């Protein structure tokens, strides 16, 4: 790992940024042509990069958030991110509007409708040497985005040469997940972080065993599988670890996977083995789901420790 005192940031988080509109409390999933009434609504900053960055900052990490938003939203983002101790120094303002996501969220799952907006310029921006240098000033760089093979081939070696470790969560992007060219990227990052649906697209089989077999056969040094209500699995050095989730009253699962990522990266920076690291990650994901929106219930370290002790040490 990188030497902490030589780096400006613990983590740089880079990826798409959105304004989220989250509807909750539906009696059942809306069907085509049907109107159902939501019981709750939240407008919030969103995107895996924002959620993970704020989660890490809540846990006491020095975080650099890197991405693009519309210039009309600067004040809102500055104020809201500031509440989590995340600055705007790594964010570029665009005339194109901020990306928009509408989330239809149930207790056990959610569906997204998305307009990319300013995010369409993100891949090109990440080719700018000054931006890569900004990322390299962190101990760890987390990509909350699908990295094209061409971009990964230029950015990841530069970060490794700078002493950075890396993680990748591409989200539900079927074209990326089913493209064999991206296997090399999965090998090159230190932590690859799919959920169960994404893993099924990668290996063509919905079982966790099939995904772990695929990861082993294809030379991934380590991988993590987020399984929602079933907890999480990890494999490193041929050893598999499995952790159940804490029991919480889930309200909205939006951002739970991103909060999981924050907990896992926090543990990674502490050199915690992947098995115990999954406990920290599962607690963060579970607590995130206890309030509407991805940010409201992100845990502080004392909350994390309390639920972790109650769940895994009792």
C-alpha positions in Angstrom: 0.0 0.0 0.0 1.0 3.6 -0.4 2.7 5.4 2.5 0.0 7.5 4.1 2.1 10.5 5.1 3.2 11.1 1.5 -0.3 11.4 0.2 -2.7 14.4 0.2 -5.8 12.1 0.4 -6.7 8.7 1.8 -9.1 8.1 -1.0 -9.9 9.7 -4.3 -13.3 8.7 -5.5 -14.0 9.3 -9.2 -17.2 8.6 -11.1 -20.6 9.9 -12.3 -22.4 12.4 -10.2 -26.2 12.8 -10.2 -29.1 14.6 -8.6 -31.3 11.8 -7.2 -35.1 12.0 -7.0 -36.0 9.0 -4.8 -39.6 7.8 -4.4 -40.3 5.3 -1.6 -43.2 3.5 0.1 -44.9 2.0 -2.8 -47.5 -0.7 -2.1 -46.2 -2.8 -5.0 -44.0 -2.5 -8.0 -45.5 -0.2 -10.7 -46.7 -2.0 -13.8 -46.5 -0.6 -17.3 -49.3 2.0 -17.7 -50.1 2.0 -14.0 -49.9 4.9 -11.5 -48.9 4.1 -7.9 -48.6 6.6 -5.1 -45.3 7.0 -3.3 -45.4 7.6 0.5 -42.0 9.3 0.5 -39.9 11.5 -1.7 -36.3 12.8 -1.3 -34.2 15.0 -3.5 -30.5 14.3 -2.8 -27.0 14.3 -4.2 -26.4 10.9 -5.8 -24.2 8.6 -7.8 -21.9 5.9 -6.5 -19.0 8.4 -6.4 -20.8 10.8 -4.1 -22.3 8.1 -1.9 -18.9 6.3 -1.4 -17.0 9.6 -0.9 -19.4 10.8 1.7 -19.4 7.4 3.4 -15.7 7.4 3.6 -15.6 11.0 5.0 -18.1 10.0 7.6 -15.7 7.3 8.7 -12.9 9.8 9.1 -11.1 9.5 5.8 -9.6 12.4 3.9 -11.5 12.2 0.6 -11.1 13.8 -2.8 -14.3 13.6 -5.0 -13.6 13.8 -8.7 -16.4 14.3 -11.3 -18.6 16.7 -13.3 -21.8 18.6 -12.5 -23.8 21.4 -14.1 -22.8 24.9 -13.0 -26.3 25.8 -11.9 -26.0 23.2 -9.1 -22.8 24.4 -7.6 -24.3 26.0 -4.4 -26.4 23.0 -3.6 -23.5 20.6 -4.0 -21.1 22.7 -2.1 -23.4 23.1 0.8 -24.5 19.4 0.9 -21.1 17.9 0.4 -19.7 20.3 3.0 -22.0 18.7 5.6 -20.0 15.5 5.1 -16.6 17.2 5.0 -16.2 16.7 1.2 -14.9 19.6 -0.8 -15.5 20.7 -4.3 -11.9 21.0 -5.4 -12.0 17.9 -7.6 -15.3 18.7 -9.3 -15.5 20.5 -12.7 -18.5 22.6 -13.6 -20.2 22.2 -17.0 -22.8 24.1 -18.9 -24.6 20.8 -19.6 -26.8 20.0 -16.6 -26.0 17.7 -13.8 -27.0 14.1 -14.4 -30.4 13.1 -13.1 -31.6 9.8 -11.6 -35.1 8.9 -10.6 -35.2 5.9 -8.1 -38.3 3.8 -7.5 -37.2 2.2 -4.3 -38.7 -0.7 -2.4 -37.5 -2.3 0.8 -35.7 -5.1 -1.0 -34.8 -3.6 -4.4 -34.9 -0.5 -6.6 -35.2 0.6 -10.2 -33.4 3.6 -11.7 -34.3 6.0 -14.6 -31.2 8.1 -15.6 -30.2 11.0 -17.7 -26.4 11.3 -17.9 -26.0 15.1 -18.4 -22.5 16.4 -17.6 -21.3 12.9 -16.9 -20.9 12.3 -20.7 -17.7 14.3 -20.6 -16.1 12.3 -17.7 -14.1 9.7 -19.7 -12.4 12.4 -21.7 -11.7 14.5 -18.7 -9.9 11.6 -17.1 -7.3 11.6 -19.9 -6.1 15.1 -18.7 -2.7 14.7 -17.1 -3.5 17.2 -14.3 -6.6 15.1 -13.4 -4.6 11.9 -13.3 -2.0 13.7 -11.0 -4.9 14.7 -8.8 -6.0 11.1 -8.4 -2.4 10.0 -7.8 -2.2 12.2 -4.7 -4.4 9.6 -2.9 -3.4 6.4 -1.2 -6.4 4.6 -2.8 -8.5 5.4 -5.9 -12.0 4.1 -6.2 -13.7 4.2 -9.6 -17.5 4.3 -9.4 -17.9 4.0 -13.1 -17.3 1.6 -16.0 -13.8 2.2 -17.2 -13.3 1.6 -20.9 -10.5 -0.8 -21.7 -8.5 2.0 -23.4 -8.9 4.4 -20.4 -8.1 1.7 -17.9 -5.0 0.8 -19.8 -3.7 4.4 -19.5 -4.9 5.4 -16.0 -4.4 2.3 -13.9 -0.6 1.8 -14.6 0.0 5.5 -13.9 -1.8 5.2 -10.5 0.1 2.0 -9.6 3.4 3.7 -10.4 2.4 6.5 -8.0 1.8 4.0 -5.2 -2.0 4.0 -5.3 -4.2 0.9 -4.8 -7.5 0.8 -6.7 -11.0 -0.5 -6.6 -13.7 -0.7 -9.2 -17.5 -0.8 -9.1 -18.9 -0.4 -12.6 -22.6 -0.6 -11.5 -25.2 -2.3 -13.7 -23.7 -1.8 -17.1 -24.4 -5.0 -19.1 -22.3 -3.9 -22.1 -19.2 -3.5 -19.9 -19.8 -6.6 -17.8 -20.3 -8.9 -20.8 -17.3 -7.6 -22.8 -14.3 -10.0 -22.5 -11.9 -7.1 -23.1 -12.7 -5.8 -19.6 -11.4 -9.0 -17.9 -7.9 -7.4 -17.9 -9.3 -4.4 -16.0 -10.8 -6.7 -13.4 -7.4 -8.3 -12.9 -5.6 -5.0 -12.7 -7.5 -3.4 -9.9 -6.9 -4.4 -6.3 -10.6 -4.8 -5.5 -13.4 -5.6 -8.0 -16.8 -5.0 -6.4 -19.8 -6.4 -8.3 -23.2 -7.2 -6.8 -25.0 -10.5 -7.5 -26.9 -9.3 -10.6 -23.7 -7.9 -12.1 -21.7 -11.0 -11.3 -24.4 -13.1 -13.0 -23.9 -11.1 -16.2 -20.1 -11.6 -16.0 -20.1 -15.4 -15.6 -23.5 -16.3 -17.1 -24.7 -18.0 -13.9 -26.6 -16.5 -11.0 -24.9 -18.6 -8.3 -22.2 -17.2 -6.1 -20.2 -20.4 -6.5 -20.2 -19.9 -10.3 -18.9 -16.3 -10.0 -16.1 -17.3 -7.5 -15.1 -20.1 -9.9 -15.0 -17.6 -12.7 -12.9 -15.2 -10.7 -10.5 -17.9 -9.8 -10.2 -19.3 -13.3 -9.6 -15.9 -14.7 -6.8 -14.9 -12.4 -8.4 -12.3 -10.1 -6.2 -11.9 -7.1 -9.2 -10.9 -5.0 -12.8 -10.1 -5.5 -15.9 -9.2 -3.5 -19.5 -10.2 -4.2 -22.2 -8.0 -2.7 -25.4 -10.1 -2.1 -27.8 -7.7 -0.5 -30.0 -9.5 2.0 -27.6 -12.5 1.9 -24.6 -10.4 3.0 -21.3 -10.7 1.1 -18.6 -13.0 -0.1 -14.9 -12.4 -0.8 -12.1 -14.4 -2.2 -8.4 -13.7 -1.9 -5.5 -16.1 -2.3 -7.9 -19.0 -2.9 -9.6 -18.5 0.5 -13.3 -17.6 0.5 -15.0 -15.6 3.3 -18.7 -15.2 3.8 -20.5 -12.7 6.1 -24.3 -12.4 6.8 -25.8 -8.9 7.0 -26.8 -7.2 10.2 -30.5 -7.2 11.0 -31.9 -3.7 10.4 -35.3 -2.1 9.5 -34.6 -1.3 5.8 -36.4 1.7 4.4 -34.6 2.4 1.2 -31.8 0.4 -0.4 -30.6 3.2 -2.6 -26.8 3.6 -2.1 -26.4 0.6 0.2 -23.9 -0.9 -2.2 -21.9 2.3 -2.3 -21.9 2.5 1.5 -20.7 -1.1 1.5 -17.8 0.0 -0.7 -17.0 2.8 1.7 -16.8 0.4 4.6 -14.7 -2.1 2.7 -12.2 0.6 1.5 -12.0 2.0 5.0 -11.0 -1.5 6.2 -8.6 -1.9 3.3 -6.8 1.2 4.3 -6.4 -0.3 7.8 -4.9 -3.5 6.3 -7.8 -5.5 7.6 -8.1 -9.0 6.0 -11.0 -9.4 3.5 -13.0 -11.6 5.9 -13.3 -9.1 8.8 -13.4 -6.3 6.3 -16.7 -7.7 4.9 -18.2 -7.2 8.4 -17.4 -3.5 8.3 -18.7 -3.2 4.8 -22.0 -5.0 5.5 -22.7 -2.9 8.6 -22.2 0.3 6.5 -24.5 -1.0 3.8 -27.1 -2.1 6.2 -27.2 1.2 8.2 -27.4 3.2 4.9 -30.7 1.5 4.1 -32.4 2.7 7.3 -33.4 6.1 5.9 -34.6 7.4 2.5 -31.8 8.5 0.2 -28.2 7.3 0.1 -26.7 9.9 2.4 -29.0 10.4 5.4 -28.0 7.3 7.3 -24.3 6.9 6.4 -22.7 5.8 9.7 -20.1 7.4 11.8 -17.4 5.1 13.2 -19.0 4.7 16.6 -22.3 3.5 15.0 -20.4 1.1 12.8 -18.5 -0.4 15.8 -21.7 -0.8 17.9 -23.7 -2.7 15.3 -20.7 -4.7 14.2 -20.0 -5.8 17.8 -23.7 -6.6 18.3 -23.9 -8.6 15.0 -20.7 -10.4 14.7 -19.3 -10.7 18.3 -22.3 -11.6 20.3 
